[in-house]
Each structure stands twice: as C-alpha cells, then as structure tokens.
Amino acid sequence: MLSIKEIDHEQFELCYELDSNTICLWTKNQWESEFKKRGVKVVALILKKEIIGVYVVHTIINEVQINYFSIKKRFRRKGYGSYLMNYLIEQCEKLNIEKLLLEVSETNSIAKVFYGKYNFLTVGRRKNYYKDGTDAVLKEKKLIK
Ligand SMILES: CC(C)(COP(=O)(O)OP(=O)(O)OC[C@H]1O[C@@H](n2cnc3c(N)ncnc32)[C@H](O)[C@@H]1OP(=O)(O)O)[C@@H](O)C(=O)NCCC(=O)NCCS
C-alpha cells in the first residue's frame, strides 16, 4: 500500500540513509538540523512501511523552495517520483502558493527532464554551487496563472 505523510525529527536517520544511497546531498547533522528549521516540511512516500521517497520543502510566505526531492534507486522509473510531485503540487495549490523553486545540478540530466515534464523553467544559475564544482541551475514553476 502506498501512502504519503509528513515525517518528524525522529526519522532523520532514515532520511540520511536514503540520501546516502541517492544523491548524498546532506550529512547526518544537516538532515537533523533541516527538521528543526521553521517553515520546513519533510514528507515521505511510503510503500509497505518502507520509505521509498522523500521531499523537503521550505515555505516562505507564498513561495515553496524544494530543498530535496528523491526516490530510492530501485523504485525509480515506476511513476513514484511523479506521484510524489503531483502530491506536492496539489498541496501547494490548496495553500495558494504562487511558485515552486528549486536548484538542480547542471549535470543531473534525469532530474532536468523530470522537472521539465512539470514545466519548471530555468530562471538562473549558481556557479560552482556543488561540492564537485558543478553549477546549479535555478528553476521555477508558477502555480497561479
Ligand atoms: C528525478 C527522480 C525523482 C525521478 O523519479 P522517478 O520515480 O524515477 O520518476 P518517474 O518514474 O515518475 O518518471 C517521471 C518522468 O521523469 C523522467 N525520467 C525519469 N527517469 C528518467 C530516466 N532515467 N531517463 C530519462 N527520463 C527520466 C521522464 O520524463 C519520466 O516520464 P515518462 O516515464 O513518462 O518518460 C529520480 O530519478 C531521483 O530520485 N533521482 C535522484 C534524486 C535527484 O536527482 N533529485 C533531484 C535533485 S534536485
């Protein structure tokens, strides 16, 4: 059975584990502190009690920044990423959020295709943003027409 729920601080180690096996974005300490930030929500996609995907969003007034979005490797290409993104968009629409923002590595072609499917448009670039020196591409999706 598939479900989506907001998770709390106690599960930060599970998030770290998922991240370590996917994009290795944050350390254990960074995950722990992410949960404590005001306006931050960590949401999990759960299949038969297993967390198979996670997103982290930070709401600032009427904008939502996607700080993290990932599906466990062995569950990719099965529609779970779309399921989670559709849920996120639906939640934002309910709250009258005006835009979604994110940063993605210029080398992450799969994520760029994925976000392109959701009409995220490139609005900027941060030079040498990631640990390996690659640039981040800034993308946004307007929700209110
Ligand atoms: C990006 C990511 C979340 C997609 O999740 P997913 O569950 O595999 O996505 P879906 O199966 O729902 O696929 C949705 C669309 O994404 C694109 N896509 C997904 N995987 C792809 C691949 N390997 N190659 C090309 N396009 C791909 C396709 O457009 C696909 O639509 P289609 O199936 O109609 O062709 C997943 O690959 C992931 O977790 N990547 C690592 C984390 C990451 O890079 N996050 C973003 C950093 S900001």
The ligand as an ORCA input file, in Angstrom:
! r2SCAN-3c Opt
* xyz 0 1
  C      14.326     12.561    -10.623
  C      13.607     11.431     -9.881
  C      12.976     11.963     -8.616
  C      12.514     10.853    -10.804
  O      11.784      9.853    -10.056
  P      11.114      8.594    -10.794
  O      10.274      7.903     -9.794
  O      12.154      7.787    -11.461
  O      10.240      9.349    -11.883
  P       9.000      8.778    -12.733
  O       9.107      7.298    -12.896
  O       7.751      9.300    -12.135
  O       9.263      9.477    -14.139
  C       8.719     10.740    -14.455
  C       9.404     11.323    -15.653
  O      10.743     11.688    -15.331
  C      11.589     11.473    -16.489
  N      12.566     10.428    -16.163
  C      12.622      9.704    -15.007
  N      13.687      8.865    -15.045
  C      14.279      9.064    -16.243
  C      15.421      8.491    -16.877
  N      16.158      7.529    -16.269
  N      15.768      8.938    -18.087
  C      15.054      9.912    -18.710
  N      13.932     10.497    -18.170
  C      13.576     10.068    -16.952
  C      10.683     11.029    -17.605
  O      10.228     12.197    -18.288
  C       9.544     10.383    -16.842
  O       8.351     10.385    -17.558
  P       7.995      9.123    -18.514
  O       8.068      7.917    -17.630
  O       6.624      9.456    -18.986
  O       9.045      9.100    -19.582
  C      14.595     10.251     -9.566
  O      15.310      9.923    -10.735
  C      15.572     10.548     -8.452
  O      15.268     10.366     -7.288
  N      16.787     10.999     -8.813
  C      17.832     11.253     -7.813
  C      17.496     12.440     -6.978
  C      17.510     13.705     -7.775
  O      18.257     13.865     -8.721
  N      16.663     14.629     -7.325
  C      16.584     15.931     -7.883
  C      17.680     16.764     -7.355
  S      17.131     18.415     -7.145
*
